[in-house]
Amino acid sequence: MPAEENKLVQSHNLTEYDLPDQDLSDIVKKVRARTPARLLTGRSGAAYRTNTQLQLREDHAAARDAVRTELNLCTDLGDDFARKWNLFEVCSRAASKDEYLLRPDLGRRLNDESRAEVSRRCTSKSDLQIVIGDGLSVTAVATQVPRLMPLLYEGAKIRGWSVGPPFVIRHCRVGILNEIGELLAPEVAVLLIGERPGLATAESLSAYMAFRPKMSDTDAERNLISNIHARGVSAEQATQRILNLAASMMKTQKSGCQLREELPALP
């Protein structure tokens, strides 16, 4: 930076990264391009500048909304999508969103009515059982599932796998995979569930997977593919990873810490 420009910046209590983007150094541009985190955003004294502070408040509000919103099957996933996949909705033992947030244990089990509904409407012993859970972000479910689920079913069909009827669980925690395994006995169970939102995105989905899950299973028996969203793992990438991992589970009859996901080499 020229000496005169440097003096001007210092006189206004600015740093280099307070300048317009076109005036930033290449290294600062590269750092900011690699992450949505609020790095090198500039400051006003010891505080964020107004634009940064307003964006922070907007992202925080989006995260709170993602957690607090109640899932509505037809509104969030769409009537056409729900009809096409013949989706139906069940619920965990948490009767409300408040209870779900305060009592995580209740979100790991289906209530009695839902157990009966799943047993009645679903086939057992499928190769693959896909379940949709609201989790901690209805926004993520509404944004990612309509794109991801058709790709998963098409990929499973190409591999010749049987796939159980999908359904949606309200007030859902990851541990509910164990009960799905007990009720339906699939070879591989996949739970597509909204991740806890952060200030970078409220649209991130996770896919938790387990080979023949049972009630005594812990996190050690599950595999996870996370950060499924536009700036993270794309729906196409997630599909291939989920299907490849499911194939490995069926072949080795293992999951979780006993099975390592083989990722393609970075270019």
SVG drawing of the C-alpha trace seen along z (x, -y; Angstrom):
<svg xmlns="http://www.w3.org/2000/svg" viewBox="-52 -11 57 70">
<polyline fill="none" stroke="black" stroke-width="0.4" points="0.0,0.0 1.5,-3.4 2.7,-5.6 0.1,-8.3 -2.8,-5.8 -1.5,-4.0 -1.5,-7.3 -5.1,-8.0 -6.3,-4.6 -4.6,-4.9 -6.1,-8.4 -9.6,-6.9 -8.8,-4.0 -9.2,-1.5 -7.3,1.6 -6.5,2.9 -9.5,5.1 -11.9,2.1 -11.2,1.1 -13.6,2.0 -13.1,5.5 -11.3,4.3 -8.6,2.7 -7.9,5.7 -4.7,7.6 -4.9,11.0 -4.2,13.0 -7.1,11.3 -9.4,12.0 -8.4,15.6 -9.0,16.0 -12.5,14.4 -13.4,16.5 -12.7,19.8 -15.1,19.4 -18.5,17.8 -17.2,17.0 -16.9,13.3 -13.2,12.9 -11.5,9.7 -14.8,7.8 -13.5,4.6 -14.5,2.7 -15.6,-0.5 -13.5,-1.0 -13.8,2.2 -17.2,3.2 -18.4,4.6 -19.5,2.1 -23.2,1.6 -23.6,3.8 -21.8,6.7 -23.8,6.3 -27.1,6.3 -26.1,9.4 -25.1,11.1 -28.6,10.4 -30.3,11.6 -28.4,14.9 -29.0,15.4 -32.8,14.9 -32.7,17.4 -31.0,20.0 -33.5,19.4 -36.4,19.8 -34.9,23.0 -34.8,24.5 -38.2,23.3 -40.3,23.8 -42.7,26.8 -42.5,29.1 -45.5,29.0 -45.2,31.8 -47.2,30.3 -46.0,26.7 -42.3,27.4 -41.8,30.3 -44.7,29.4 -48.0,31.2 -46.7,32.6 -43.6,34.0 -45.5,35.5 -48.0,37.2 -45.3,38.4 -43.5,40.2 -46.6,41.2 -45.1,39.6 -46.8,39.9 -45.9,38.2 -45.3,39.7 -43.9,38.2 -41.5,39.0 -42.5,39.1 -41.8,35.3 -45.3,33.8 -44.1,30.2 -41.1,28.4 -40.4,27.1 -40.4,30.6 -38.3,31.8 -35.6,29.2 -35.7,29.7 -35.9,33.5 -33.6,35.0 -34.3,38.5 -38.0,38.2 -36.9,37.5 -35.1,40.8 -38.3,42.9 -41.6,43.0 -44.8,42.6 -47.1,45.6 -49.4,44.4 -46.5,43.7 -44.9,47.2 -48.2,48.8 -48.5,46.5 -44.9,47.3 -45.5,51.1 -48.7,50.9 -47.6,48.9 -44.0,49.9 -42.5,53.1 -39.8,54.8 -36.3,56.2 -35.7,53.8 -32.1,53.3 -32.5,49.5 -34.8,47.6 -34.8,43.8 -36.4,41.7 -36.7,37.9 -36.4,36.2 -37.0,32.5 -34.1,32.4 -32.8,28.9 -33.5,27.3 -36.8,27.6 -35.2,25.1 -32.5,27.7 -35.1,30.4 -37.3,28.2 -34.3,27.1 -32.3,30.2 -34.6,33.3 -36.6,32.6 -33.4,32.6 -31.6,35.4 -34.3,38.1 -35.1,38.7 -31.4,39.1 -31.0,41.6 -34.0,43.7 -32.8,43.6 -29.3,44.7 -30.7,47.5 -32.8,48.7 -29.8,48.8 -28.0,51.0 -31.0,53.3 -31.8,52.6 -35.2,52.8 -36.2,49.5 -38.8,49.2 -41.5,46.6 -40.1,43.2 -41.8,41.3 -41.3,38.1 -40.7,37.9 -41.5,34.8 -39.4,33.8 -36.8,36.3 -33.3,37.1 -30.6,39.2 -31.1,42.1 -34.5,42.9 -32.5,44.9 -32.3,47.7 -36.1,48.0 -36.4,47.9 -34.1,50.8 -36.1,52.7 -39.4,52.1 -38.5,52.6 -35.2,54.5 -33.6,52.9 -30.1,53.8 -29.2,50.1 -31.2,47.3 -30.6,43.7 -31.9,40.7 -31.9,37.4 -32.1,34.8 -31.7,31.1 -28.4,30.1 -28.2,27.6 -27.9,24.3 -25.0,21.9 -24.4,18.3 -23.0,19.4 -26.1,21.4 -29.4,22.7 -29.8,25.0 -27.3,27.8 -28.6,31.4 -27.0,34.5 -27.4,38.2 -26.9,40.6 -26.5,44.3 -26.4,47.6 -26.2,51.3 -29.1,53.2 -29.5,50.7 -30.7,52.1 -31.9,50.5 -28.5,51.0 -26.6,49.1 -24.7,45.9 -23.1,43.2 -20.1,45.6 -22.4,47.8 -23.4,44.9 -21.8,43.2 -22.4,39.5 -22.3,37.5 -22.8,33.8 -22.8,30.3 -25.2,31.2 -26.0,27.8 -25.2,25.4 -21.8,24.3 -20.9,27.7 -21.6,31.2 -23.9,31.0 -26.9,33.3 -25.1,35.2 -22.0,35.7 -24.0,36.7 -26.0,39.2 -22.8,41.0 -21.3,41.0 -24.5,42.4 -24.9,45.1 -21.3,46.1 -21.3,46.2 -24.5,48.3 -22.9,50.7 -19.8,51.1 -22.1,51.7 -23.9,54.5 -20.7,56.0 -18.8,55.9 -21.9,56.1 -20.5,53.3 -21.0,49.6 -19.8,46.8 -16.3,46.9 -15.8,50.3 -16.2,49.0 -14.2,46.3 -15.7,44.3 -13.5,44.3 -13.5,40.8 -12.1,40.1 -8.7,38.5 -8.6,34.7 -7.7,33.3"/>
</svg>
